[in-house]
Amino acid sequence: MAMKNPMIVMSDSAGRAGRATIEWLKHYLDLSAFAWRMIRELFRWPREGRSLLYRVTLEQVYFTAVQALRIVIPVALILGTSFILQFSKVSGQIDLGKIVVVILVRETGPLVTALIVILRSATAVTIETGYMNVLREMETLEMGGMDPVRLYALPRLIGMVTAMVCLVFIFTTSAILGGYAIVWLITNVPMQNFLLEIAKALTPADYMVSALKAVFFGGVIAVVSLYRGFSVGRAITEVPVATSKGAVECLIYCMIISGLLSALFYM
Amino acid sequence: MNSKLIELVNYTLAPIGRGRGLRNFSCTIAEGDIVYIEGDRFDDSHLFLRALATLERPQGGTYYYRGQALDFSDYRKLLPYKRKIGYMSADAALLSNRTIGENILWLRYYLEGKRSLKAADDVLHLCRMFNIEDKMDLRPSQVFRDEVRAAIIIRELIKGAEILLAEPVRDALSRVHYDTAVQLTKESLSRKTTAVFSYSDEPFIREAATKKVRIVEGELEVVNLRNGAVTFGQKEDRTVGEEDGAEIQSN
């Protein structure tokens, strides 16, 4: 078999690396431009179409928050019970409150909630948007003189951020109170001062970080899943690809944001 | 003299599907014009209809709507014009996550700012004509294909559009619905509505037509059926001879 000229191999590799870099840059610039467009849309509030916008936003809150409760609450109870049970064995009662706050309120609560929202809603939004693009339903909105970014994407952004904040609060509360109740009911682990310890361990920064994470997670999940959906061209086979790429991208961004915010507040 | 509604000047469009695209043509549609398109490829005729609906960004040329040059660099600037165009093409769709009723009334929801709307009498009358008034709370995937087409026709008719762009729907509509669509089209034409029909072999459209657009191998020519003037691409109008005129009329 003939050997390839090393210069050609090198230039092929350089070309591939260059193309990948350009593709990567293009993706991030497009995504940033789309996010910027959505942020600007948030502050543009024309009268026309406002009631429809409220309606679609409420629907999104219902789909993302209310319908997710039957998953979020059981997951919170399972995680809360496991954590409280495990940490009560390894730590003294003194540290239990602090450990639970660190693990559940600051880190796991927002991240697990984000994971549930990605699995349930981000994938649904990408699929719905992708199909609407393929089936020319976005053009239908345009032919009615309606801007799809304002009428379709913006309510999803607002709805998902609102839903995320509510879900993080519900997840954390269910995990701590529900976990405590379950451990107290089914085990002999001494839990006398548990809630008092939690209350002492919680600082304003914990509420702030938790809320900020929820807002950023909701925003990032909405923007990425919508962007991926809008990127679908005319082939229906592009929809599953966009959905899986979008879900992975959402998860990675949420983890990066979580790390950055924790570092910012607690370092 | 009728005022110009749409004017495409030196327009060039990239091909879609298996078409050839449209090269450097000029075309004017005046108020009250009834135009039908004849072509060698469906994709090119469809492309022309999409171009009129401002759904295709041109490679070159200028689109004038009532004398106003349109800016295709930002789709938002086209939205007010799109609202004035009734688009009943083969690729027109309903929103699949909304009911038939919401789809029909969606623009009214948007413009009138009400959270819930009842169908007005004119809408109910149209729904009864197409026999879909009892399916208003179903989603498009829950009704037959021809009922979806009927809902699209109703939606575009109540839009108050200045021009209707339509493609043949005979295959997509049952006999009863097709007859209703024909009746509504005739009513629209009798009100001097500007309309462009693609691939229509309905005699009443050919009789009412004021212009014919002929597309062959990506070249577009406009034949004025009232005075026999022909515009080839961007060349000046010329008057066709008796023989040509007779040939055109017989189409």
Interface residues (C-beta under 8 A of the other chain):
Chain A: R47 E48 G49 R50 S51 L52 Y54 R55 E128 Y131 M132 L135 R136 E137 E139 T140 L141 E142 M143 G144 G145 M146 D147 L151
Chain B: A53 L55 Y75 R76 L78 L79 P80 K82 R83 I85 Y87 D91 A92 A93 L94 L95 S96 N97 W106 L107 Y109 Y110 L111 G113 K114 R115 K159
